[in-house]
C-alpha cells in the first residue's frame, strides 16, 4: 500500500463581514458605488477583508453567499435602490427594491484564490438612504 502525502494545499474557508459603520452612499448620476466600512463577522475567524472593503478568497471552491442589508431613509415615488453582489468586477446577483430590509441571494458560486466579493449599490436619485451598521447588515459565504 502506497501512502501519498500532499502538503501546501490551501483549503477554502468560510468568511463573513458585518457593516461596521453606518453609511450614506452617494451615487452621482445613479452610478453604482461600493458599500464600505466592514469588519470581520463573528464565527468566521479566517475572514480576510481588503482595504477596499472586499472579502478576499483564500482558495478555490464552491460557496453559498449570504447577504442581508438593513437600511433607513426613503426613496422617491416609484424609485428603487439597486444592490449587486459583485465577484471581482462582475455582478453575480442583483435586486431592485424600495424596502428597508434586503436579502441579496444567488445560486452557488465557484471561487478561486484571490477573488473579491463585495456589494455595490445604486441609491435613489433624490432621497438619501443610510446603510445601517451592525450584525444585521452582512456579507458572508459558506462552503456549498
DSSP file (Angstrom, degrees, kcal/mol; ACC not computed):
  #  RESIDUE AA STRUCTURE BP1 BP2  ACC     N-H-->O    O-->H-N    N-H-->O    O-->H-N    TCO  KAPPA ALPHA  PHI   PSI    X-CA   Y-CA   Z-CA
    1    1 A X              0   0    0      0, 0.0     2,-0.4     0, 0.0     0, 0.0   0.000 360.0 360.0 360.0 131.8    0.0    0.0    0.0
    2    2 A X        -     0   0    0      2,-0.0     2,-0.6     0, 0.0     0, 0.0  -0.806 360.0-151.7 -98.6 135.2    1.3    3.4   -1.0
    3    3 A X        -     0   0    0     -2,-0.4     2,-0.5     2,-0.0     0, 0.0  -0.934  10.3-166.1-107.8 122.4    0.8    6.4    1.2
    4    4 A X        -     0   0    0     -2,-0.6     2,-0.5     2,-0.0    -2,-0.0  -0.940   0.6-166.6-111.4 122.9    0.7    9.8   -0.6
    5    5 A X        -     0   0    0     -2,-0.5     2,-0.6     2,-0.0    -2,-0.0  -0.938   2.0-163.6-111.2 124.4    1.0   12.9    1.5
    6    6 A X        -     0   0    0     -2,-0.5     2,-0.3     3,-0.0     3,-0.2  -0.930  13.0-174.5-109.0 124.0    0.1   16.2   -0.2
    7    7 A X        +     0   0    0     -2,-0.6     3,-0.1     1,-0.2    -2,-0.0  -0.740  55.1  34.8-115.3 163.7    1.3   19.3    1.5
    8    8 A X  S    S+     0   0    0     -2,-0.3     2,-0.5     1,-0.2    -1,-0.2   0.623  72.6 147.3  75.7  14.0    0.9   23.0    1.0
    9    9 A X        -     0   0    0     -3,-0.2     2,-0.3    50,-0.0    -1,-0.2  -0.723  42.3-137.1 -87.5 126.2   -2.7   22.8   -0.2
   10   10 A X        -     0   0    0     -2,-0.5     2,-0.5    -3,-0.1    50,-0.2  -0.618  12.9-150.1 -80.0 139.3   -4.9   25.7    0.7
   11   11 A X        -     0   0    0     -2,-0.3     2,-0.2    48,-0.1    50,-0.1  -0.938  22.4-113.9-111.0 130.9   -8.5   24.9    1.9
   12   12 A X        -     0   0    0     48,-0.5     2,-0.4    -2,-0.5   131,-0.1  -0.447  35.2-160.5 -64.2 128.2  -11.3   27.3    1.2
   13   13 A X        -     0   0    0     -2,-0.2    45,-0.3    33,-0.1    46,-0.1  -0.901  22.4-106.1-113.7 140.6  -12.5   28.7    4.5
   14   14 A X        -     0   0    0     -2,-0.4    32,-0.4    43,-0.1     2,-0.3  -0.306  41.6-169.4 -59.5 146.9  -15.9   30.4    5.1
   15   15 A X  E     +A  141   0A   0    126,-1.3   126,-2.9    30,-0.1     2,-0.3  -0.961  10.9 173.7-138.8 155.4  -15.7   34.2    5.5
   16   16 A X  E     -A  140   0A   0     28,-0.4    25,-2.4    -2,-0.3     2,-0.3  -0.985  10.4-164.1-160.6 152.7  -18.0   36.9    6.6
   17   17 A X  E     -AB 139  40A   0    122,-2.8   122,-2.3    -2,-0.3     2,-0.3  -0.999   8.5-150.2-141.6 145.1  -18.1   40.6    7.3
   18   18 A X  E     -AB 138  39A   0     21,-2.7    21,-2.4    -2,-0.3     2,-0.5  -0.792  36.7 -98.5-106.8 152.2  -20.6   42.9    9.1
   19   19 A X  E     -AB 134  38A   0    118,-2.6   115,-3.3   115,-0.9    19,-0.3  -0.615  37.7-172.2 -69.9 119.0  -21.2   46.6    8.4
   20   20 A X        +     0   0    0     17,-2.9     2,-0.4    -2,-0.5    18,-0.2   0.804  65.3  27.6 -86.7 -32.4  -19.0   48.4   11.0
   21   21 A X  S    S-     0   0    0     16,-1.2    -1,-0.2    15,-0.2   110,-0.1  -0.980  84.4-109.3-133.3 142.3  -20.2   52.0   10.4
   22   22 A X        -     0   0    0     -2,-0.4     2,-0.3   111,-0.1   110,-0.2  -0.348  41.0-167.0 -65.3 154.1  -23.4   53.5    9.0
   23   23 A X  B     -F  131   0B   0    108,-1.8   108,-3.5     2,-0.0     2,-0.6  -1.000  28.3-153.2-147.9 142.5  -23.0   55.0    5.6
   24   24 A X        -     0   0    0     -2,-0.3   106,-0.2   106,-0.2     2,-0.1  -0.842  28.2-152.6-113.0  90.4  -25.0   57.2    3.2
   25   25 A X        -     0   0    0     -2,-0.6     2,-0.6   104,-0.3   104,-0.3  -0.421   3.3-153.2 -66.1 133.2  -23.7   56.1   -0.2
   26   26 A X        -     0   0    0     -2,-0.1     2,-0.9   102,-0.1    -1,-0.1  -0.931   7.7-168.2-110.7 113.4  -23.9   58.8   -2.8
   27   27 A X    >   -     0   0    0     -2,-0.6     3,-1.8    97,-0.2     2,-0.3  -0.836  15.1-146.5-106.0  99.8  -24.3   57.6   -6.4
   28   28 A X  G >  S-     0   0    0     -2,-0.9     3,-1.0     1,-0.3    97,-0.0  -0.455  83.3  -1.8 -66.2 124.1  -23.7   60.5   -8.7
   29   29 A X  G 3  S-     0   0    0     -2,-0.3    -1,-0.3     1,-0.2     3,-0.1   0.790 127.9 -67.6  65.8  26.9  -25.9   60.2  -11.8
   30   30 A X  G <  S+     0   0    0     -3,-1.8     2,-0.3     1,-0.2    -1,-0.2   0.792  91.1 155.0  60.5  30.8  -27.2   56.9  -10.5
   31   31 A X    <   -     0   0    0     -3,-1.0    92,-0.3     1,-0.1    -1,-0.2  -0.632  50.2 -99.7 -82.5 146.7  -23.8   55.3  -10.9
   32   32 A X        -     0   0    0     -2,-0.3     2,-0.3    90,-0.1    90,-0.2  -0.384  39.5-167.0 -68.3 144.5  -23.1   52.2   -8.7
   33   33 A X  E     -H  121   0C   0     88,-2.6    88,-2.9    -6,-0.1     2,-0.3  -0.942  23.3-110.4-128.4 153.3  -21.0   52.8   -5.6
   34   34 A X  E     -H  120   0C   0     -2,-0.3     2,-0.5    86,-0.2    86,-0.2  -0.637  26.5-125.8 -81.8 136.8  -19.3   50.3   -3.3
   35   35 A X        -     0   0    0     84,-2.5    84,-0.4    -2,-0.3     2,-0.2  -0.748  41.3-174.0 -79.9 126.0  -20.7   49.8    0.2
   36   36 A X        +     0   0    0     -2,-0.5   -15,-0.2     1,-0.1    16,-0.1  -0.588  41.2  70.8-118.6 175.0  -17.8   50.4    2.6
   37   37 A X        +     0   0    0     -2,-0.2   -17,-2.9     1,-0.2   -16,-1.2   0.974  59.0 161.7  83.5  63.2  -16.9   50.2    6.3
   38   38 A X  E     -B   19   0A   0    -19,-0.3     2,-0.3   -18,-0.2   -19,-0.2  -0.748  21.4-168.5-115.5 158.6  -16.8   46.4    7.1
   39   39 A X  E     -B   18   0A   0    -21,-2.4   -21,-2.7    -2,-0.3     0, 0.0  -0.955  42.1 -78.0-139.1 158.3  -15.4   44.3    9.9
   40   40 A X  E     -B   17   0A   0     -2,-0.3     2,-0.3   -23,-0.2   -23,-0.3  -0.293  48.3-123.6 -60.5 138.7  -15.0   40.5   10.4
   41   41 A X    >   -     0   0    0    -25,-2.4     3,-1.6     3,-0.2     6,-0.2  -0.632  29.2-102.1 -84.3 137.9  -18.2   38.7   11.3
   42   42 A X  T 3  S+     0   0    0     -2,-0.3    -1,-0.1     1,-0.2   -25,-0.0  -0.302 108.8  32.6 -56.2 140.8  -18.2   36.6   14.5
   43   43 A X  T 3  S+     0   0    0     -3,-0.0     2,-0.3   -27,-0.0    -1,-0.2   0.405  99.9  87.2  90.6  -1.9  -17.9   32.9   13.7
   44   44 A X    X   +     0   0    0     -3,-1.6     3,-1.5     1,-0.1   -28,-0.4  -0.621  45.9 164.3-126.6  71.1  -15.7   33.5   10.6
   45   45 A X  T 3  S+     0   0    0      1,-0.3    -1,-0.1    -2,-0.3   -30,-0.1   0.672  71.4  58.7 -67.8 -17.0  -12.2   33.6   12.1
   46   46 A X  T 3  S+     0   0    0    -32,-0.4    -1,-0.3    -3,-0.1   -33,-0.1   0.261  76.0 136.8 -96.1  13.5  -10.5   33.1    8.7
   47   47 A X    <   -     0   0    0     -3,-1.5     2,-0.5    -6,-0.2    -7,-0.1  -0.346  35.3-165.9 -64.6 135.6  -12.0   36.2    7.1
   48   48 A X        -     0   0    0      8,-0.2     8,-2.6    -2,-0.1     2,-0.5  -0.986   4.7-173.8-123.3 119.0   -9.8   38.5    5.1
   49   49 A X  B     -I   55   0C   0     -2,-0.5     6,-0.2     6,-0.2    -9,-0.1  -0.957  17.0-139.0-114.0 125.7  -11.1   41.9    4.2
   50   50 A X    >   -     0   0    0      4,-2.8     3,-1.8    -2,-0.5     4,-0.3  -0.292  28.3-106.5 -76.1 165.8   -9.1   44.1    1.9
   51   51 A X  T 3  S+     0   0    0      1,-0.3    -1,-0.1     2,-0.1    -2,-0.0   0.626 121.5  65.1 -63.6 -12.6   -8.6   47.8    2.4
   52   52 A X  T 3  S-     0   0    0      2,-0.1    -1,-0.3   -16,-0.1    -2,-0.1   0.147 121.2-106.8 -97.0  17.7  -11.0   48.2   -0.5
   53   53 A X  S <  S+     0   0    0     -3,-1.8     2,-0.3     1,-0.2    66,-0.3   0.904  77.5 128.1  61.2  46.5  -13.8   46.6    1.6
   54   54 A X        -     0   0    0     -4,-0.3    -4,-2.8    64,-0.1     2,-0.4  -0.977  64.0-116.8-131.4 143.8  -13.9   43.3   -0.2
   55   55 A X  E     -IJ  49 117C   0     62,-2.7    62,-2.1    -2,-0.3     2,-0.6  -0.687  31.0-146.8 -74.3 131.0  -13.8   39.7    1.1
   56   56 A X  E     - J   0 116C   0     -8,-2.6    -8,-0.2    -2,-0.4    60,-0.2  -0.910  11.8-133.5-106.9 116.0  -10.6   38.1   -0.4
   57   57 A X        -     0   0    0     58,-2.5    57,-3.0    -2,-0.6    58,-0.1  -0.433  11.7-160.8 -72.0 135.8  -11.0   34.4   -1.1
   58   58 A X        -     0   0    0    -45,-0.3     2,-0.3    55,-0.2    55,-0.2   0.648  66.4  -1.3 -94.8 -16.1   -8.1   32.2    0.1
   59   59 A X  S    S-     0   0    0     53,-0.1     2,-0.2   -46,-0.1    -1,-0.1  -0.956  82.7 -76.6-162.1 174.2   -8.6   29.1   -2.1
   60   60 A X        +     0   0    0     -2,-0.3   -48,-0.5   -50,-0.2     2,-0.3  -0.525  63.6 107.4 -84.7 148.8  -10.8   27.6   -4.8
   61   61 A X  E     -C  111   0A   0     50,-2.2    50,-3.5    -2,-0.2     2,-0.5  -0.918  63.8 -83.3 165.6 174.5  -14.2   26.1   -4.1
   62   62 A X  E     -C  110   0A   0     -2,-0.3    82,-2.6    48,-0.2     2,-0.3  -0.892  47.9-177.5-106.0 133.0  -18.0   26.4   -4.5
   63   63 A X  E     -CD 109 143A   0     46,-2.8    46,-2.5    -2,-0.5     2,-0.5  -0.850  29.6-130.9-129.5 160.4  -19.8   28.6   -1.9
   64   64 A X  E     - D   0 142A   0     78,-2.9    78,-2.2    -2,-0.3     2,-0.3  -0.971  30.7-145.9-107.5 125.2  -23.2   29.8   -0.9
   65   65 A X  E     - D   0 141A   0     -2,-0.5    41,-0.4    42,-0.2     2,-0.4  -0.734  10.9-164.6 -96.4 140.1  -23.3   33.5   -0.4
   66   66 A X  E     + D   0 140A   0     74,-3.2    74,-2.7    -2,-0.3     2,-0.4  -0.989  13.0 170.0-123.0 130.0  -25.5   35.2    2.2
   67   67 A X  E     + D   0 139A   0     37,-0.5    37,-1.9    -2,-0.4     2,-0.4  -0.976   6.7 172.0-144.5 128.4  -26.1   38.9    2.2
   68   68 A X  E     -ED 103 138A   0     70,-1.9    70,-2.3    -2,-0.4     2,-0.4  -1.000  10.0-167.4-134.1 136.5  -28.6   41.0    4.2
   69   69 A X  E     -E  102   0A   0     33,-2.6    33,-2.8    -2,-0.4     2,-0.4  -0.987   5.9-159.2-130.0 126.0  -28.7   44.8    4.2
   70   70 A X  E     +E  101   0A   0     -2,-0.4    62,-2.6    62,-0.3     2,-0.3  -0.884  20.8 179.3-103.4 135.3  -30.7   46.9    6.6
   71   71 A X  E     -G  131   0B   0     29,-2.7     2,-0.3    -2,-0.4    60,-0.2  -0.850  19.1-161.7-131.0 161.4  -31.4   50.5    5.5
   72   72 A X  E     +G  130   0B   0     58,-1.9    58,-2.9    -2,-0.3     2,-0.2  -0.958  52.6  56.2-137.8 160.7  -33.2   53.6    6.7
   73   73 A X  E    S-G  129   0B   0     -2,-0.3     2,-0.3    56,-0.2    56,-0.2  -0.599  73.9 -89.9 109.6-176.4  -34.4   56.6    4.7
   74   74 A X        -     0   0    0     54,-1.1     2,-0.3    -2,-0.2    50,-0.2  -0.856  18.1-138.2-134.2 166.6  -36.7   56.8    1.8
   75   75 A X        -     0   0    0     -2,-0.3     3,-0.1    23,-0.2    53,-0.1  -0.852  37.3 -93.9-119.0 160.0  -36.8   56.7   -2.0
   76   76 A X    >   -     0   0    0     -2,-0.3     3,-2.6     1,-0.2    -1,-0.1  -0.237  61.6 -69.1 -68.3 162.5  -38.8   58.9   -4.3
   77   77 A X  T 3  S+     0   0    0      1,-0.3    -1,-0.2     3,-0.0     3,-0.1  -0.306 123.1   3.2 -55.1 123.9  -42.2   57.8   -5.6
   78   78 A X  T 3  S+     0   0    0      1,-0.3    -1,-0.3    -3,-0.1     2,-0.2   0.429 105.0 123.5  79.4  -2.2  -41.7   54.8   -8.0
   79   79 A X    <   -     0   0    0     -3,-2.6     2,-0.3    19,-0.1    -1,-0.3  -0.582  39.9-167.4 -92.1 156.3  -38.0   54.7   -7.4
   80   80 A X        -     0   0    0     -2,-0.2     2,-0.3    43,-0.1    18,-0.2  -0.971  19.3-125.1-137.4 153.0  -36.0   51.8   -6.2
   81   81 A X  E     -K   97   0C   0     16,-2.9    16,-2.5    -2,-0.3     2,-0.4  -0.683  25.1-143.1 -89.7 152.7  -32.5   51.1   -4.9
   82   82 A X  E     -KL  96 122C   0     40,-2.4    40,-2.7    -2,-0.3     2,-0.4  -0.971  14.0-170.9-120.9 135.7  -30.4   48.5   -6.7
   83   83 A X  E     -KL  95 121C   0     12,-2.7    12,-2.2    -2,-0.4     2,-0.4  -0.976   3.0-168.2-124.3 138.4  -27.9   46.2   -4.9
   84   84 A X  E     -KL  94 120C   0     36,-2.4    36,-2.5    -2,-0.4     2,-0.7  -0.990  20.4-139.7-128.7 134.4  -25.4   43.9   -6.7
   85   85 A X  E     -KL  93 119C   0      8,-2.5     7,-3.4    -2,-0.4     8,-0.9  -0.847  33.1-154.6 -85.4 116.7  -23.3   41.0   -5.3
   86   86 A X  E     -KL  91 118C   0     32,-3.2    32,-1.9    -2,-0.7     2,-0.6  -0.821  20.2-166.1-104.8 132.5  -20.0   41.5   -7.1
   87   87 A X  E >  S-KL  90 117C   0      3,-3.0     3,-2.1    -2,-0.4     2,-0.5  -0.967  79.3 -44.9-111.4 110.9  -17.4   38.9   -7.8
   88   88 A X  T 3  S-     0   0    0     28,-3.6    30,-0.1    -2,-0.6    -2,-0.1  -0.558 125.3 -29.0  57.9-113.3  -14.4   40.8   -8.8
   89   89 A X  T 3  S+     0   0    0     -2,-0.5     2,-0.4    -3,-0.1    -1,-0.2   0.102 120.7  94.1-117.3  23.4  -16.0   43.4  -11.2
   90   90 A X  E <  S-K   87   0C   0     -3,-2.1    -3,-3.0     0, 0.0     2,-0.4  -0.952  74.2-123.2-119.2 133.2  -18.9   41.2  -12.4
   91   91 A X  E     +K   86   0C   0     -2,-0.4    -5,-0.2    -5,-0.2     3,-0.1  -0.590  26.0 177.9 -73.0 127.6  -22.4   41.2  -10.9
   92   92 A X  E    S+     0   0C   0     -7,-3.4     2,-0.3     1,-0.4    15,-0.3   0.603  72.1   7.2-101.8 -18.0  -23.4   37.7   -9.8
   93   93 A X  E     -K   85   0C   0     -8,-0.9    -8,-2.5    13,-0.1    -1,-0.4  -0.961  66.1-170.8-162.1 146.8  -26.8   38.7   -8.4
   94   94 A X  E     -K   84   0C   0     -2,-0.3     2,-0.3   -10,-0.2   -10,-0.2  -0.992   3.7-175.9-144.3 148.3  -28.9   41.8   -8.4
   95   95 A X  E     -K   83   0C   0    -12,-2.2   -12,-2.7    -2,-0.3     2,-0.4  -0.994  11.3-156.1-144.4 140.6  -32.1   43.1   -6.7
   96   96 A X  E     +K   82   0C   0     -2,-0.3     2,-0.3   -14,-0.2   -14,-0.2  -0.963  31.9 148.1-112.2 134.3  -34.1   46.3   -7.0
   97   97 A X  E     -K   81   0C   0    -16,-2.5   -16,-2.9    -2,-0.4    -2,-0.1  -0.990  48.0-152.1-161.4 152.6  -36.2   47.3   -4.1
   98   98 A X        +     0   0    0     -2,-0.3   -23,-0.2   -18,-0.2    -1,-0.1   0.339  68.5 112.7-104.1   2.1  -37.6   50.2   -2.2
   99   99 A X        -     0   0    0    -18,-0.1   -18,-0.1     1,-0.1    -2,-0.1  -0.257  69.6-133.9 -71.3 160.7  -37.8   48.2    1.1
  100  100 A X  S    S+     0   0    0      1,-0.2   -29,-2.7   -29,-0.1     2,-0.4   0.262  93.3  58.3 -99.2  10.3  -35.6   48.9    4.1
  101  101 A X  E    S-E   70   0A   0    -31,-0.2     2,-0.4     2,-0.0   -31,-0.2  -0.937  70.9-175.2-140.8 115.9  -34.6   45.3    4.5
  102  102 A X  E     -E   69   0A   0    -33,-2.8   -33,-2.6    -2,-0.4     2,-0.5  -0.927  17.0-165.9-120.8 132.7  -32.9   43.5    1.6
  103  103 A X  E     -E   68   0A   0     -2,-0.4     2,-0.7   -35,-0.2   -35,-0.2  -0.980  11.5-163.1-112.2 118.4  -31.8   39.9    1.1
  104  104 A X        +     0   0    0    -37,-1.9   -37,-0.5    -2,-0.5     2,-0.3  -0.898  17.7 179.5-103.3 111.2  -29.5   39.5   -1.8
  105  105 A X        +     0   0    0     -2,-0.7     2,-0.3   -39,-0.1   -20,-0.1  -0.709  10.5 176.0-113.5 161.8  -29.3   35.9   -2.9
  106  106 A X        -     0   0    0    -41,-0.4   -41,-0.2    -2,-0.3     3,-0.1  -0.980  35.4 -98.3-153.9 160.2  -27.5   33.9   -5.6
  107  107 A X  S    S-     0   0    0     -2,-0.3   -42,-0.2   -15,-0.3   -44,-0.1  -0.293  70.6 -61.3 -69.4 169.2  -27.0   30.4   -6.7
  108  108 A X        -     0   0    0    -44,-0.1     2,-0.4   -46,-0.1   -44,-0.2  -0.233  59.7-147.5 -53.0 142.7  -23.8   28.6   -5.6
  109  109 A X  E     -C   63   0A   0    -46,-2.5   -46,-2.8    -3,-0.1     2,-0.5  -0.945   7.2-133.3-120.6 134.1  -20.7   30.4   -6.9
  110  110 A X  E     -C   62   0A   0     -2,-0.4     2,-0.3   -48,-0.2   -48,-0.2  -0.763  31.0-171.2 -84.9 126.1  -17.3   28.9   -7.9
  111  111 A X  E     -C   61   0A   0    -50,-3.5   -50,-2.2    -2,-0.5     2,-0.3  -0.833  12.0-159.8-116.9 154.7  -14.5   30.9   -6.4
  112  112 A X    >   -     0   0    0     -2,-0.3     3,-2.3   -52,-0.2   -55,-0.2  -0.924  43.1 -75.4-127.4 158.7  -10.7   30.8   -6.9
  113  113 A X  T 3  S+     0   0    0     -2,-0.3   -55,-0.2     1,-0.3     3,-0.1  -0.228 118.8  24.6 -53.5 132.9   -8.0   32.2   -4.7
  114  114 A X  T 3  S+     0   0    0    -57,-3.0    -1,-0.3     1,-0.3   -56,-0.1   0.255  85.5 140.4  94.4 -11.8   -7.7   35.9   -4.9
  115  115 A X    <   -     0   0    0     -3,-2.3   -58,-2.5   -56,-0.1     2,-0.4  -0.250  43.7-138.6 -60.6 155.1  -11.3   36.5   -6.0
  116  116 A X  E     -J   56   0C   0    -60,-0.2   -28,-3.6    -3,-0.1     2,-0.4  -0.975  13.6-165.7-122.2 128.0  -13.0   39.5   -4.4
  117  117 A X  E     +JL  55  87C   0    -62,-2.1   -62,-2.7    -2,-0.4     2,-0.3  -0.953  25.5 143.4-112.7 132.4  -16.6   39.6   -3.1
  118  118 A X  E     - L   0  86C   0    -32,-1.9   -32,-3.2    -2,-0.4     2,-0.4  -0.950  43.0-106.7-157.7 173.2  -18.3   42.9   -2.4
  119  119 A X  E     - L   0  85C   0    -84,-0.4   -84,-2.5   -66,-0.3     2,-0.3  -0.930  23.0-164.9-117.3 132.3  -21.6   44.8   -2.5
  120  120 A X  E     -HL  34  84C   0    -36,-2.5   -36,-2.4    -2,-0.4     2,-0.4  -0.859   9.0-168.1-110.6 147.8  -22.5   47.6   -5.0
  121  121 A X  E     -HL  33  83C   0    -88,-2.9   -88,-2.6    -2,-0.3     2,-0.5  -0.997  18.7-162.5-138.7 141.6  -25.4   49.9   -4.5
  122  122 A X  E     - L   0  82C   0    -40,-2.7   -40,-2.4    -2,-0.4   -90,-0.1  -0.991  27.8-159.3-116.9 119.4  -27.3   52.5   -6.7
  123  123 A X        -     0   0    0     -2,-0.5     2,-0.2   -92,-0.3   -43,-0.1  -0.173  31.0 -69.0 -89.7-176.6  -29.3   54.7   -4.4
  124  124 A X        -     0   0    0      3,-0.3   -97,-0.2   -50,-0.2    -1,-0.2  -0.472  39.0-133.4 -70.7 144.0  -32.3   56.9   -5.0
  125  125 A X  S    S+     0   0    0      1,-0.2    -1,-0.1    -2,-0.2   -96,-0.1   0.792  99.4  22.5 -70.4 -28.2  -31.6   60.0   -7.1
  126  126 A X  S    S+     0   0    0      1,-0.0     2,-0.3     2,-0.0    -1,-0.2   0.519 115.4  59.0-121.5  -7.5  -33.4   62.4   -4.9
  127  127 A X  S    S-     0   0    0    -51,-0.0    -3,-0.3   -53,-0.0     2,-0.3  -0.909  75.4-118.3-126.6 152.3  -33.6   60.9   -1.4
  128  128 A X        -     0   0    0     -2,-0.3   -54,-1.1    -5,-0.1     2,-0.4  -0.640  21.8-165.0 -92.6 149.2  -30.9   59.7    1.0
  129  129 A X  E     - G   0  73B   0   -104,-0.3     2,-0.5    -2,-0.3  -104,-0.3  -0.995   7.7-150.6-129.5 134.4  -30.5   56.2    2.2
  130  130 A X  E     - G   0  72B   0    -58,-2.9   -58,-1.9    -2,-0.4     2,-0.7  -0.931   9.8-144.0-105.8 126.7  -28.4   55.1    5.2
  131  131 A X  E     -FG  23  71B   0   -108,-3.5  -108,-1.8    -2,-0.5   -60,-0.2  -0.814  31.1-130.4 -84.5 116.8  -26.9   51.6    5.1
  132  132 A X        -     0   0    0    -62,-2.6   -62,-0.3    -2,-0.7     2,-0.2  -0.349  13.2-131.6 -73.8 148.7  -27.2   50.6    8.8
  133  133 A X        +     0   0    0   -113,-0.1  -113,-0.2  -115,-0.1     2,-0.2  -0.546  56.5  66.8 -90.8 161.7  -24.2   49.2   10.7
  134  134 A X  E >  S-A   19   0A   0   -115,-3.3     3,-1.4     3,-0.2  -115,-0.9  -0.621  96.3 -50.5 122.2-177.0  -24.3   46.0   12.9
  135  135 A X  E 3  S+     0   0A   0      1,-0.3    -1,-0.1    -2,-0.2  -115,-0.1   0.619 122.8  67.0 -72.0 -12.7  -24.8   42.3   12.7
  136  136 A X  E 3  S+     0   0A   0     -3,-0.2     2,-0.6     1,-0.2    -1,-0.3   0.526  93.7  62.3 -87.6  -5.0  -28.0   42.6   10.6
  137  137 A X  E <  S+     0   0A   0     -3,-1.4  -118,-2.6   -68,-0.2     2,-0.3  -0.957  79.3 137.8-117.9 111.2  -26.0   44.1    7.6
  138  138 A X  E     -AD  18  68A   0    -70,-2.3   -70,-1.9    -2,-0.6     2,-0.4  -0.962  44.5-152.5-151.6 161.4  -23.6   41.4    6.4
  139  139 A X  E     +AD  17  67A   0   -122,-2.3  -122,-2.8    -2,-0.3     2,-0.3  -0.982  35.2 150.4-134.9 125.8  -22.0   39.6    3.5
  140  140 A X  E     -AD  16  66A   0    -74,-2.7   -74,-3.2    -2,-0.4     2,-0.3  -0.964  26.9-152.0-149.0 164.7  -20.7   36.1    4.1
  141  141 A X  E     -AD  15  65A   0   -126,-2.9  -126,-1.3    -2,-0.3     2,-0.3  -0.998   6.1-170.6-142.5 146.9  -20.1   32.8    2.4
  142  142 A X  E     - D   0  64A   0    -78,-2.2   -78,-2.9    -2,-0.3     2,-0.1  -0.885  43.2 -83.0-125.9 158.3  -20.1   29.1    3.4
  143  143 A X  E       D   0  63A   0     -2,-0.3   -80,-0.3   -80,-0.2  -129,-0.0  -0.406 360.0 360.0 -62.6 134.7  -19.0   26.0    1.6
  144  144 A X              0   0    0    -82,-2.6   -81,-0.2   -35,-0.1    -1,-0.2   0.465 360.0 360.0 -77.6 360.0  -21.8   24.8   -0.7
